[in-house]
Amino acid sequence: MEMMMESYFNLHYYGYGMGELGFDSDDEDMEEEEEKIVEPVKEEVENREFPFDDDVFQYIAKAPRVRVGWDNLPMEVVLIHVFTFIRPSDRNSAALTCRRWFEALRHPQFLNATCFHFERIEVCDSKSPIQIFLDSFRHFTNIKLTRVQFSGQTAFWDFFGVYIREITFDNCALTKPKLCNIVGCLPNLERLNLIDCDELFKSWHPVDFQDMILCKRLTHLGLRKCSAFNEEHLNYLIAMAPRISSLEISKCLKELDPNQRVQILSHILRILKIYKHQMKSVNFSYTMYDDLFLKQFAEIESMSLSTISLSFFARAPIKDPGIIDVLRKHTNLIHLDLTSFLNLTDFALIEIADSMPLLKTLKLNGCWLLTDFGIGEIRRLRKLTILDLSDCDRITDEGFMKAIIDKGRTNMRELHLSMLPGISEGMILKICLTLVNLTVVDFCGSNCVNDTSIQYMFSYLRMLRVLRLNGCVKISDAGLTGIDLERPAIEIWNEQQTFSLDMLQGLQELQISGCFKVTDLALTTCFKLVELREINLSHCVNITDEGIEAMVLNCPSLEVMDLSDCHLLNDRAIELISKHLIRLKGLKLLRLPLLTAESIYAILTNCKLLKNINLRGCHKLPRDTTTLLGKLKSLRNLPKY
């Protein structure tokens, strides 16, 4: 007889072991060995009433009783599955519970998603932290190096290189021989990123292909903030990756003269033509190119991309611009990012709606030429999950009514509508009524967000994880708490119903910077969010240590806080934060005139995990603040005051 998983766990929950019918025949020998070591309590259980309707219990009710704890949960079935629903910081805390949960944290699914970031260190076997890592039994798949010095030989790459899948060099003292030596130790490398590495390319002359390292599994090459590379450098890096399918050249070529820039862009197009059959993703965001480049990019035949990121600042022809050809060509796009594409018009949106039925992500932040006519075409993108229309200030309620107000849009998860003066409070209500599955909402700087509109969010958007309302100056305690509202959110005959922030129990990020009407009343009444990780209360000038005390006691998971320009906060507030928020990693305290040396000592005593801190403008701090903070070993940035 087949036992259901639910019944199996219910049986163990009530303290019953696995008897004759509980195991397969293959496990009988194992049972005998265990019984020789520890004899279970053979207490017969008869006529016990069970609160379940399952035939399994009538067969095994007389089984011997065995104690089963949380540490015996099945690894693959329960632990790994449950761990996928919680954040990395929560998984790290859970791993301290017992050895079995720690083993679950070491599952490849979680290790592969972890990025180890080394910043401002010297890669040397005799110095920390490399010396500590060489004694580690864990492996690392994603490594990021920022402002790192490479001195001599190290066994780090030989020891861990076989496990590394992605590596990023950010403003490192890197040379071509050192790059080849490191990459040569990474046989399974899949992603290589070079950020702000102009010194590498300036010292890389001549380009010799004889000692080239071949990375057979390398599929992604990323160049960011680089302007010193030439055609030979590109040829060498591309030749290293015969299976390349993703190319990123973002924020590059800004320091080159027009002739050199044209040569590099032409060479990039030649590379795309060579690898057109395997290329799936390109990212040219914030790189200087012209409309001719876009037209030639669209003319590449047999290239089917799934992801495109483009930004455009140059002048484009009004008639037949190159972006239309690009959109018409690539009809299998899933992710499209046109952030800050200043010349994008409504006709481009019409082309997107006509040719991209599979599109899931559409980012149009800063495309200020778009109007309601084009935005209305978004209604045809039925699979859309992420939409960013921030700073498109010509859009009004009429365009949104056509675009996204549809009860059939159950797939929508993220909506970014910051800095839009043309939408009203009524539109926010319609968004809350129809897009009930939203997890990320951004209304920063929107004049229509007030106490009533956020009441609608608390009532209908119960799945919210991120709520950004920076600069929404109409928000007050009444809207956050539901107390003393001028107009209730729901009013039927004589019954009125209001809502509060603590109804969003899954909220993980809250941004209300500049909401100066928020006081301690809101912090003490409704800031009871156990999942909250990040909060921004900067410029909330009416907050005092009383509100901070209530918040840190009711929001124990906070990791990042911004309390800049809250000029009423004193040393007691900082002491409460440092004492109760044991997970605190980032703290921003700009321009707080009441802070003294006591705040520094409280941070040094209690904040053992703090990585980033900013105390500029706190004029009462001692002159040796930088020296004192240097004693905090976890601190990444050592501020100078």
Disulfide bonds with the S-S distance in Angstrom:
none
